[in-house]
Amino acid sequence: MRVVRNGYAAVADTLKNCDNGTPTCLLYCPFMFLPNLTHRSSFSTNNIRKSSLENSLCSFDGMVQRQPLPSVVEFNKLLGEIARNKHYPHAIILFRRLHLLGVHDVATFTIAINCFCHLNTLGYAFSLLGQIVKLGYRPNCITFTSLMKGLCLRGDVVGAVKFFDELVERGFQPNVITCGTLINGLCKAGNTLAAVGLLRKMEGISDCRPGVVHYSTVIDGLCKDRLVTEALELFSEMISKGVAPNVVTYTSLIQGVCNAGRWEEANSLFNDMVDKNISPDVQTFYVLLGTCCKEGMAAEAQYVTKLMIKGGEKPTTVIHNALVDRYCLKGQMDEAQRVLDALIDLGCSPNISSYNILISGYCTSERVDEALRIFKEIRHKELSPNVATYTTLIGGMLQAARPKDAIALLDEMRSYGLIPDLFTYSNLIDYLCKSHRFDEALALFETFKDTALVPNIAIYNSLIEGMCIAGKLNAAIELFASLSAKGLQPNLRTYHIIINGFRKEGKLNEASEFLEKMEESGSAPHGYSYNIVLQGFLQTNEIAGAVRTLEKMNDRGLSATASNASSLVNLLSTNRLNHSRKALLQQFLGIT
């Protein structure tokens, strides 16, 4: 058998790309196709963190050549490290080799189970559980926890709960990690009340009492479900039971009460946190600053900022930009503007990114005049707009159907020595072509050719479409024919544009021939391609052409669009079809 170079990577890719889970051959067939690496590594398992994956694999290959073989513990260290670095397919391959060598214990199987769970191939993970039992090993808490986590990762929290209950019924004693995994899965799935129920069960198990992580997870889930009062009650309960809250607990609660508009309680929680010598982190300040800015509480925002500085956290522009961006994404532009104003009041100078975020938000909200106002402010503040600033504004102007302003911005941009990117040119050319302004698009394309940028297929698609719209079908076909010489491959949109151009010119036979050439070139036409041609034949009442197209669509298993299907149904109700054509239409439409 020919040795395949980089065989580990090849098999790992197979594992990654397998839609239906790991191929059976990887579990049940010998790894005859794996390369026997000639390079022997002297790396020990203590050096794994410093070595690359390739060196780790070489290290493994060197270990299996030793006589006697290293202990299973040493192999497990190597395997576990590869898995922790998220190289799950590679870890599974090495597990199989160890299995063939007979070097394994319950920890080896558990590592492999964890890898299969992360690859969302739970069938194989559970099959390994069966092998553990068959070999006489005793599955441990880590084994079962890995399987439960796998079910939660797949979104099957109900299955994870059932599995947990079955294990408990069979005498399995869960530990805090097992319960914590399930609580986390329940909260992420929005089933916080079930998580509370599990927390209560834990309180009744002497060796499985919930800790701060468990309470904090449930409190965070309750806050996200807007059950803030219940979260505060659980918070008081955890303290009464001797479980000390941490910064995560307080931050979740502060976020919850702030979202509920209960600022006084947020202030009280924050002060309580500081009194207990629990240092707020960046996320805590982020939550508080966000609320202050949203509510227009400038004095409180300044107070929070002073506390940040006192606590050793510098109030960076990045934090404020994140707040501005959050409001912009929600379309809450007034709140976003208030955050930026508060940033200035706090003595933090907004940078160009701050203004770019705001400009983008206004453009997305179709408030381009406000975006232009911010753009002018930038000049007064002696900040220099960058490529992102102009690109965003140009996009906003095109969205607002103001191409002259967009082109003026492009000219201004170039006058300042800023080079527009491919995306900017593509947007402008596409807009002009679709707006029946092909000559302007072509002129812009000529200036674009003077830059170092290389036109892509998207730009040529726009030009070809612009030619078709302008009634220059022959020129469009010539440009299409020249694409290969330019090193460009037409995509489906390119073909659709040409086919649609033929249809609009009434050249339906040419459109059909173009479809055939498309197939001959190895580009299988999409259903949409045939529907364009079918639409043309139906609109011109060319029944023979429509039937020919239908036959091709029927042979390829393609269906008609809703509008074409409606036209075909109407055609069936006329007396313009002979028996065979009527039967074809009925078969195509699924009418008996």
C-alpha positions as CSV (number, residue, x, y, z in Angstrom):
1,M,0.0,0.0,0.0
2,R,1.3,3.5,-0.9
3,V,2.1,5.6,2.2
4,V,0.1,8.7,2.3
5,R,2.0,11.9,3.2
6,N,0.4,13.7,6.2
7,G,-1.9,10.8,6.8
8,Y,-2.9,12.0,10.3
9,A,-4.2,15.3,8.9
10,A,-6.0,13.6,6.1
11,V,-7.9,11.2,8.4
12,A,-8.6,14.1,10.8
13,D,-10.1,16.1,8.0
14,T,-12.3,13.1,7.1
15,L,-13.5,13.0,10.7
16,K,-14.3,16.7,10.7
17,N,-16.1,16.7,7.4
18,C,-18.2,13.5,8.0
19,D,-21.9,14.7,8.2
20,N,-23.2,11.5,9.7
21,G,-20.6,11.0,12.4
22,T,-17.2,9.2,12.3
23,P,-16.9,6.6,9.6
24,T,-17.2,3.1,10.9
25,C,-13.8,2.2,9.4
26,L,-12.1,4.5,11.9
27,L,-13.4,2.5,14.8
28,Y,-13.5,-1.0,13.6
29,C,-10.8,-1.4,10.9
30,P,-7.1,-1.5,11.5
31,F,-5.3,1.8,10.7
32,M,-3.3,0.3,7.9
33,F,-3.4,3.6,6.0
34,L,-1.7,5.7,8.8
35,P,1.9,6.7,8.0
36,N,4.6,5.2,10.1
37,L,6.5,8.5,10.6
38,T,10.2,8.1,10.1
39,H,11.2,11.1,12.2
40,R,11.6,10.0,15.8
41,S,11.0,12.7,18.4
42,S,12.6,13.0,21.8
43,F,9.8,15.1,23.1
44,S,8.5,14.0,26.5
45,T,4.9,14.6,27.5
46,N,6.1,17.5,29.7
47,N,7.0,19.4,26.5
48,I,3.6,19.0,24.8
49,R,2.4,22.6,25.6
50,K,5.5,24.0,23.8
51,S,5.3,21.7,20.8
52,S,3.1,21.8,17.7
53,L,0.5,19.3,16.9
54,E,2.8,17.7,14.4
55,N,5.5,17.3,17.0
56,S,3.0,15.8,19.4
57,L,2.0,13.2,16.8
58,C,5.7,12.4,16.1
59,S,6.2,12.1,19.9
60,F,3.4,9.6,20.0
61,D,4.8,7.6,17.1
62,G,8.1,7.5,18.9
63,M,6.5,6.3,22.1
64,V,4.8,3.4,20.5
65,Q,8.2,2.2,19.1
66,R,9.7,1.9,22.5
67,Q,10.2,-1.5,24.2
68,P,8.8,-1.8,26.7
69,L,6.0,0.5,25.9
70,P,5.5,3.5,28.2
71,S,2.8,3.2,30.8
72,V,-0.8,4.0,29.9
73,V,-0.6,7.0,32.2
74,E,2.1,8.6,29.9
75,F,0.0,7.9,26.9
76,N,-3.1,9.4,28.6
77,K,-1.1,12.6,29.4
78,L,-0.3,13.0,25.7
79,L,-3.7,12.1,24.5
80,G,-5.4,14.4,27.1
81,E,-3.2,17.3,26.1
82,I,-4.1,16.9,22.4
83,A,-7.8,16.7,23.3
84,R,-7.5,19.8,25.5
85,N,-6.0,21.7,22.6
86,K,-9.2,20.8,20.7
87,H,-7.5,18.5,18.2
88,Y,-10.3,16.0,18.7
89,P,-10.0,14.1,15.4
90,H,-6.3,13.5,15.9
91,A,-6.9,12.4,19.5
92,I,-9.4,9.8,18.3
93,I,-7.0,8.4,15.7
94,L,-4.3,8.0,18.4
95,F,-6.9,6.4,20.7
96,R,-7.6,3.8,18.1
97,R,-3.9,3.0,17.7
98,L,-3.6,2.6,21.5
99,H,-6.7,0.4,21.4
100,L,-5.0,-1.9,18.8
101,L,-1.9,-2.0,21.0
102,G,-4.0,-3.0,24.0
103,V,-2.8,0.1,25.9
104,H,-5.8,1.7,27.5
105,D,-7.7,2.1,30.7
106,V,-11.0,3.9,31.7
107,A,-9.2,7.3,31.4
108,T,-8.2,6.5,27.8
109,F,-11.7,5.7,26.8
110,T,-13.1,8.7,28.7
111,I,-10.8,11.0,26.7
112,A,-12.0,9.5,23.4
113,I,-15.7,9.8,24.6
114,N,-15.1,13.5,25.3
115,C,-13.6,14.0,21.8
116,F,-16.6,12.3,20.1
117,C,-18.9,14.4,22.2
118,H,-17.2,17.6,21.0
119,L,-17.4,16.4,17.4
120,N,-21.2,15.8,17.9
121,T,-20.9,12.1,17.2
122,L,-22.6,10.9,20.3
123,G,-23.5,7.5,18.9
124,Y,-19.8,6.6,18.9
125,A,-19.3,8.1,22.4
126,F,-22.0,5.9,23.8
127,S,-20.7,2.8,21.9
128,L,-17.4,3.4,23.7
129,L,-19.3,3.4,27.0
130,G,-20.4,-0.1,26.1
131,Q,-16.9,-1.2,25.3
132,I,-15.7,0.1,28.7
133,V,-18.2,-2.1,30.5
134,K,-17.4,-5.1,28.2
135,L,-13.7,-4.8,29.0
136,G,-14.5,-4.9,32.7
137,Y,-13.6,-1.3,33.4
138,R,-15.7,0.8,35.8
139,P,-17.0,4.1,34.2
140,N,-16.4,7.0,36.6
141,C,-17.9,10.4,37.1
142,I,-15.8,12.0,34.4
143,T,-17.0,9.4,31.9
144,F,-20.6,10.1,32.6
145,T,-20.1,13.9,32.9
146,S,-18.5,13.9,29.4
147,L,-21.5,12.1,27.9
148,M,-23.9,14.5,29.7
149,K,-22.0,17.5,28.4
150,G,-22.1,16.0,24.9
151,L,-25.8,15.8,25.0
152,C,-26.1,19.4,26.3
153,L,-23.7,20.6,23.5
154,R,-26.0,19.0,21.0
155,G,-28.9,20.8,22.5
156,D,-30.5,17.6,23.9
157,V,-30.8,18.7,27.5
158,V,-33.9,16.6,28.0
159,G,-31.8,13.5,27.0
160,A,-29.1,14.6,29.4
161,V,-31.6,14.8,32.2
162,K,-33.0,11.4,31.4
163,F,-29.5,9.9,31.3
164,F,-28.7,11.5,34.6
165,D,-31.9,10.2,36.2
166,E,-31.3,6.7,34.9
167,L,-27.7,6.7,36.3
168,V,-29.0,7.8,39.7
169,E,-31.6,5.0,39.7
170,R,-28.8,2.5,39.0
171,G,-26.9,3.7,42.1
172,F,-24.6,6.2,40.4
173,Q,-23.5,8.9,42.9
174,P,-23.1,12.2,41.0
175,N,-20.4,14.7,42.0
176,V,-20.5,18.5,41.9
177,I,-18.9,18.6,38.4
178,T,-21.6,16.2,37.0
179,C,-24.4,18.3,38.5
180,G,-22.7,21.5,37.5
181,T,-22.5,20.4,33.9
182,L,-26.2,19.6,33.9
183,I,-27.2,22.8,35.6
184,N,-25.2,24.8,33.0
185,G,-26.9,22.9,30.2
186,L,-30.3,23.5,31.6
187,C,-29.7,27.3,32.1
188,K,-28.3,27.7,28.6
189,A,-31.4,25.9,27.2
190,G,-33.6,28.4,29.1
191,N,-34.9,25.7,31.5
192,T,-33.8,27.5,34.6
193,L,-36.6,26.2,36.9
194,A,-35.4,22.7,36.2
195,A,-31.9,23.8,37.1
196,V,-33.3,25.2,40.4
197,G,-34.8,21.7,41.0
198,L,-31.5,20.0,40.5
199,L,-29.8,22.5,42.8
200,R,-32.3,21.5,45.5
201,K,-31.5,17.8,44.9
202,M,-27.8,18.6,45.4
203,E,-28.5,20.3,48.7
204,G,-29.9,17.0,50.0
205,I,-26.8,14.9,49.0
206,S,-24.1,15.1,51.6
207,D,-21.1,14.7,49.2
208,C,-22.6,16.9,46.5
209,R,-23.4,20.2,48.1
210,P,-23.7,23.1,45.6
211,G,-20.9,25.7,45.6
212,V,-20.6,29.2,44.3
213,V,-20.3,28.1,40.7
214,H,-23.6,26.2,40.8
215,Y,-25.5,29.1,42.6
216,S,-24.0,31.7,40.3
217,T,-25.0,29.7,37.2
218,V,-28.6,29.4,38.3
219,I,-28.7,33.1,39.4
220,D,-27.5,34.2,36.0
221,G,-30.1,32.0,34.3
222,L,-32.9,33.5,36.5
223,C,-31.7,37.0,35.7
224,K,-31.7,36.3,32.0
225,D,-35.2,34.9,32.3
226,R,-36.2,38.2,33.9
227,L,-36.9,36.4,37.2
228,V,-34.8,38.9,39.2
229,T,-36.8,38.7,42.4
230,E,-36.3,34.9,42.4
231,A,-32.6,35.4,41.7
232,L,-32.2,37.8,44.7
233,E,-34.0,35.3,46.9
234,L,-31.6,32.5,45.9
235,F,-28.7,34.9,46.4
236,S,-29.8,35.5,50.0
237,E,-30.3,31.8,50.5
238,M,-26.8,30.9,49.3
239,I,-25.3,33.4,51.7
240,S,-27.4,32.0,54.6
241,K,-26.0,28.5,53.8
242,G,-22.5,29.7,54.1
243,V,-21.7,29.9,50.3
244,A,-19.8,33.1,49.7
245,P,-20.7,34.9,46.4
246,N,-17.9,36.0,44.0
247,V,-17.6,38.7,41.3
248,V,-19.5,36.5,38.8
249,T,-22.5,36.2,41.2
250,Y,-22.6,39.9,41.8
251,T,-22.1,40.9,38.1
252,S,-25.0,38.6,37.0
253,L,-27.3,40.1,39.7
254,I,-26.3,43.7,38.8
255,Q,-26.9,43.0,35.2
256,G,-30.3,41.5,36.1
257,V,-31.5,44.4,38.2
258,C,-30.2,47.0,35.7
259,N,-32.2,45.3,32.9
260,A,-35.2,45.4,35.1
261,G,-34.7,49.2,35.7
262,R,-33.9,48.7,39.4
263,W,-31.0,51.0,39.6
264,E,-31.1,51.5,43.4
265,E,-30.7,47.8,43.9
266,A,-27.8,47.7,41.5
267,N,-26.1,50.5,43.5
268,S,-26.8,48.6,46.7
269,L,-25.4,45.3,45.3
270,F,-22.3,47.1,44.0
271,N,-21.6,48.7,47.4
272,D,-22.2,45.4,49.1
273,M,-19.7,43.8,46.8
274,V,-17.1,46.5,47.5
275,D,-17.7,46.2,51.3
276,K,-16.9,42.5,51.1
277,N,-13.6,43.2,49.4
278,I,-14.8,41.6,46.2
279,S,-13.1,43.5,43.3
280,P,-15.4,44.4,40.4
281,D,-14.0,43.3,37.0
282,V,-14.3,44.9,33.6
283,Q,-17.6,43.2,32.9
284,T,-19.1,44.6,36.2
285,F,-18.1,48.1,35.2
286,Y,-19.3,47.5,31.6
287,V,-22.8,46.7,33.0
288,L,-22.9,49.7,35.3
289,L,-21.6,52.2,32.7
290,G,-24.0,50.8,30.2
291,T,-26.9,51.5,32.5
292,C,-25.6,55.0,33.5
293,C,-25.3,56.0,29.8
294,K,-28.6,54.5,28.9
295,E,-30.4,56.4,31.7
296,G,-28.5,59.6,31.1
297,M,-26.9,59.5,34.6
298,A,-23.7,61.3,33.8
299,A,-22.8,61.9,37.5
300,E,-23.2,58.2,38.3
301,A,-21.2,57.3,35.2
302,Q,-18.4,59.6,36.5
303,Y,-18.6,57.9,39.9
304,V,-18.3,54.4,38.3
305,T,-15.4,55.6,36.2
306,K,-13.6,56.9,39.3
307,L,-14.2,53.5,41.0
308,M,-12.7,51.8,37.9
309,I,-9.6,53.9,38.2
310,K,-9.4,53.3,42.0
311,G,-9.8,49.6,41.4
312,G,-6.9,49.5,38.9
313,E,-9.2,49.2,35.8
314,K,-8.6,51.9,33.2
315,P,-11.8,53.1,31.6
316,T,-10.8,52.5,28.0
317,T,-12.4,53.8,24.8
318,V,-12.8,50.2,23.8
319,I,-15.4,49.6,26.6
320,H,-17.4,52.7,25.6
321,N,-17.1,51.7,21.9
322,A,-18.6,48.3,22.8
323,L,-21.5,50.1,24.5
324,V,-22.1,52.4,21.5
325,D,-22.0,49.4,19.2
326,R,-24.5,47.4,21.3
327,Y,-27.0,50.2,21.1
328,C,-26.4,50.7,17.4
329,L,-27.0,47.1,16.6
330,K,-30.4,47.4,18.4
331,G,-31.2,50.5,16.4
332,Q,-31.2,52.6,19.6
333,M,-29.3,55.5,18.2
334,D,-30.3,58.1,20.8
335,E,-28.9,55.8,23.5
336,A,-25.8,55.3,21.4
337,Q,-25.3,59.0,21.1
338,R,-25.7,59.5,24.8
339,V,-23.0,57.0,25.5
340,L,-20.6,58.9,23.2
341,D,-21.5,62.2,24.8
342,A,-20.9,60.6,28.3
343,L,-17.6,59.4,27.1
344,I,-16.6,62.9,26.3
345,D,-17.9,64.2,29.7
346,L,-15.8,61.6,31.5
347,G,-12.7,63.0,29.9
348,C,-12.2,60.0,27.5
349,S,-11.6,61.1,24.0
350,P,-13.5,59.1,21.4
351,N,-11.4,57.7,18.6
352,I,-12.2,57.3,14.9
353,S,-13.7,53.8,15.7
354,S,-16.2,55.4,18.1
355,Y,-17.5,57.7,15.3
356,N,-17.4,55.0,12.7
357,I,-19.6,52.8,14.8
358,L,-22.1,55.7,15.3
359,I,-22.0,56.5,11.5
360,S,-22.7,52.9,10.7
361,G,-25.6,52.8,13.1
362,Y,-27.2,55.9,11.6
363,C,-26.7,54.6,8.1
364,T,-28.3,51.2,9.0
365,S,-31.2,53.1,10.6
366,E,-31.6,55.1,7.4
367,R,-30.7,58.3,9.0
368,V,-27.9,59.3,6.7
369,D,-28.2,63.1,7.4
370,E,-27.4,62.3,11.0
371,A,-24.5,60.2,9.8
372,L,-23.2,63.2,7.7
373,R,-23.5,65.4,10.8
374,I,-21.2,63.0,12.7
375,F,-18.9,63.0,9.8
376,K,-18.5,66.8,9.9
377,E,-18.0,66.6,13.7
378,I,-15.0,64.4,13.1
379,R,-13.3,67.1,11.0
380,H,-13.9,69.7,13.8
381,K,-12.4,67.3,16.4
382,E,-9.2,67.0,14.3
383,L,-9.7,63.3,13.7
384,S,-9.0,61.9,10.3
385,P,-11.7,59.8,8.7
386,N,-10.3,56.4,7.5
387,V,-11.3,54.0,4.7
388,A,-14.0,52.4,7.0
389,T,-15.6,55.9,7.6
390,Y,-15.9,56.6,3.9
391,T,-16.9,53.1,2.9
392,T,-19.7,53.1,5.5
393,L,-21.0,56.5,4.4
394,I,-20.9,55.6,0.7
395,G,-22.9,52.5,1.5
396,G,-25.4,54.6,3.4
397,M,-25.8,57.1,0.5
398,L,-26.4,54.3,-1.9
399,Q,-29.0,52.8,0.4
400,A,-30.7,56.2,0.5
401,A,-30.6,56.4,-3.3
402,R,-28.2,59.3,-3.3
403,P,-25.5,58.1,-5.7
404,K,-24.2,61.7,-6.4
405,D,-23.3,62.1,-2.8
406,A,-21.7,58.6,-2.8
407,I,-19.5,59.5,-5.8
408,A,-18.6,62.8,-4.2
409,L,-17.5,61.0,-1.1
410,L,-15.4,58.6,-3.2
411,D,-13.7,61.5,-4.9
412,E,-13.1,63.2,-1.6
413,M,-11.7,60.0,-0.2
414,R,-9.2,59.7,-3.0
415,S,-8.2,63.3,-2.8
416,Y,-7.1,62.6,0.8
417,G,-4.9,59.8,-0.4
418,L,-7.2,57.1,0.9
419,I,-7.5,54.0,-1.3
420,P,-11.1,52.7,-1.6
421,D,-11.3,48.9,-1.2
422,L,-12.9,46.4,-3.6
423,F,-16.1,46.4,-1.7
424,T,-16.6,50.1,-2.1
425,Y,-16.1,50.0,-5.9
426,S,-18.2,46.9,-6.2
427,N,-21.2,48.6,-4.4
428,L,-21.0,51.8,-6.4
429,I,-20.7,50.0,-9.8
430,D,-23.5,47.6,-8.9
431,Y,-25.8,50.5,-7.9
432,L,-25.1,52.5,-11.0
433,C,-25.7,49.5,-13.3
434,K,-29.0,48.7,-11.7
435,S,-30.1,52.3,-11.8
436,H,-29.8,52.4,-15.6
437,R,-26.6,54.6,-15.3
438,F,-24.3,52.2,-17.1
439,D,-22.1,54.9,-18.7
440,E,-21.3,56.3,-15.2
441,A,-20.6,52.8,-14.0
442,L,-18.2,52.2,-16.9
443,A,-16.4,55.5,-16.2
444,L,-16.0,54.5,-12.6
445,F,-14.7,51.1,-13.6
446,E,-12.1,52.8,-15.8
447,T,-10.8,54.8,-12.9
448,F,-10.9,51.6,-10.8
449,K,-8.6,49.9,-13.3
450,D,-5.9,52.5,-12.5
451,T,-5.6,51.2,-9.0
452,A,-3.7,48.2,-7.7
453,L,-7.0,46.4,-7.0
454,V,-8.0,43.5,-9.2
455,P,-11.6,43.4,-10.3
456,N,-13.4,40.2,-9.1
457,I,-16.3,38.3,-10.6
458,A,-18.9,40.3,-8.5
459,I,-17.8,43.5,-10.3
460,Y,-17.9,41.9,-13.8
461,N,-21.3,40.5,-12.9
462,S,-22.5,44.0,-12.2
463,L,-21.1,45.3,-15.5
464,I,-22.6,42.4,-17.5
465,E,-26.0,43.0,-15.9
466,G,-25.6,46.8,-16.6
467,M,-25.0,46.0,-20.3
468,C,-28.1,43.8,-20.4
469,I,-30.2,46.5,-18.7
470,A,-28.9,49.1,-21.2
471,G,-29.9,46.8,-24.1
472,K,-26.3,45.9,-24.9
473,L,-26.7,42.1,-24.9
474,N,-24.0,41.5,-27.5
475,A,-21.5,43.5,-25.5
476,A,-22.5,41.6,-22.4
477,I,-21.9,38.2,-24.1
478,E,-18.5,39.4,-25.3
479,L,-17.5,40.5,-21.8
480,F,-18.8,37.1,-20.5
481,A,-16.6,35.3,-23.1
482,S,-13.5,37.2,-22.0
483,L,-13.8,36.2,-18.3
484,S,-11.7,33.1,-18.6
485,A,-8.8,35.1,-20.2
486,K,-8.9,37.4,-17.2
487,G,-8.5,34.3,-14.9
488,L,-12.1,34.5,-13.6
489,Q,-14.6,31.7,-13.4
490,P,-18.3,32.7,-14.0
491,N,-20.6,31.8,-11.1
492,L,-24.3,31.0,-11.1
493,R,-25.2,34.7,-11.0
494,T,-23.2,35.3,-14.1
495,Y,-25.1,32.7,-16.0
496,H,-28.4,33.8,-14.7
497,I,-27.7,37.4,-15.8
498,I,-26.9,36.3,-19.4
499,I,-29.9,33.9,-19.5
500,N,-32.2,36.7,-18.2
501,G,-30.7,39.1,-20.8
502,F,-31.7,36.6,-23.6
503,R,-35.2,36.4,-22.1
504,K,-35.7,40.1,-22.0
505,E,-34.6,40.4,-25.6
506,G,-37.0,37.6,-26.6
507,K,-34.2,35.3,-27.6
508,L,-35.5,32.3,-25.8
509,N,-33.9,29.7,-28.1
510,E,-30.5,31.3,-27.5
511,A,-31.2,31.1,-23.8
512,S,-32.0,27.4,-24.1
513,E,-28.8,26.9,-26.1
514,F,-26.8,28.8,-23.4
515,L,-28.2,26.5,-20.8
516,E,-26.9,23.5,-22.7
517,K,-23.4,25.1,-23.1
518,M,-23.5,25.8,-19.4
519,E,-24.0,22.1,-18.7
520,E,-21.3,21.1,-21.2
521,S,-18.8,23.4,-19.4
522,G,-19.4,21.5,-16.2
523,S,-21.5,24.2,-14.5
524,A,-24.8,22.4,-13.7
525,P,-27.6,24.9,-14.2
526,H,-29.7,25.7,-11.1
527,G,-33.5,25.4,-11.1
528,Y,-33.6,29.2,-11.2
529,S,-31.8,29.1,-14.6
530,Y,-34.5,26.9,-16.2
531,N,-37.3,28.9,-14.5
532,I,-36.0,32.1,-16.3
533,V,-36.3,30.4,-19.7
534,L,-39.6,28.8,-18.8
535,Q,-41.0,32.2,-17.7
536,G,-40.0,33.7,-21.1
537,F,-41.7,30.9,-23.1
538,L,-44.9,31.2,-21.0
539,Q,-45.0,35.0,-21.3
540,T,-44.7,34.8,-25.1
541,N,-47.2,31.9,-25.3
542,E,-44.6,29.7,-27.0
543,I,-46.1,26.4,-25.8
544,A,-43.6,24.1,-27.6
545,G,-40.6,25.9,-26.0
546,A,-42.3,25.8,-22.6
547,V,-42.9,22.0,-22.9
548,R,-39.3,21.4,-24.0
549,T,-38.0,23.3,-21.0
550,L,-40.4,21.4,-18.7
551,E,-39.2,18.1,-20.1
552,K,-35.6,19.0,-19.2
553,M,-36.6,20.2,-15.8
554,N,-38.6,17.0,-15.2
555,D,-35.6,14.9,-16.1
556,R,-33.4,16.8,-13.7
557,G,-35.9,16.7,-10.8
558,L,-36.3,20.5,-10.8
559,S,-39.5,22.3,-9.8
560,A,-41.1,25.5,-11.0
561,T,-41.3,28.8,-9.1
562,A,-44.6,29.8,-7.6
563,S,-45.3,32.3,-10.4
564,N,-44.4,29.8,-13.1
565,A,-46.4,27.0,-11.4
566,S,-49.4,29.4,-11.4
567,S,-49.1,30.0,-15.1
568,L,-48.8,26.3,-15.8
569,V,-52.0,25.6,-13.8
570,N,-53.8,28.3,-15.9
571,L,-52.4,26.7,-19.1
572,L,-53.9,23.3,-18.0
573,S,-57.4,24.9,-17.9
574,T,-57.2,25.9,-21.6
575,N,-57.7,23.7,-24.6
576,R,-54.2,24.6,-26.1
577,L,-52.5,21.4,-25.0
578,N,-52.7,17.9,-26.6
579,H,-53.0,14.8,-24.5
580,S,-49.3,14.1,-24.1
581,R,-48.4,17.7,-23.2
582,K,-51.3,17.8,-20.7
583,A,-50.1,14.6,-19.1
584,L,-46.5,16.0,-18.8
585,L,-47.8,19.2,-17.1
586,Q,-49.9,17.1,-14.7
587,Q,-47.0,14.9,-13.8
588,F,-44.7,17.9,-13.4
589,L,-47.2,19.7,-11.1
590,G,-48.1,16.5,-9.2
591,I,-51.8,16.7,-10.3
592,T,-53.6,13.5,-10.8
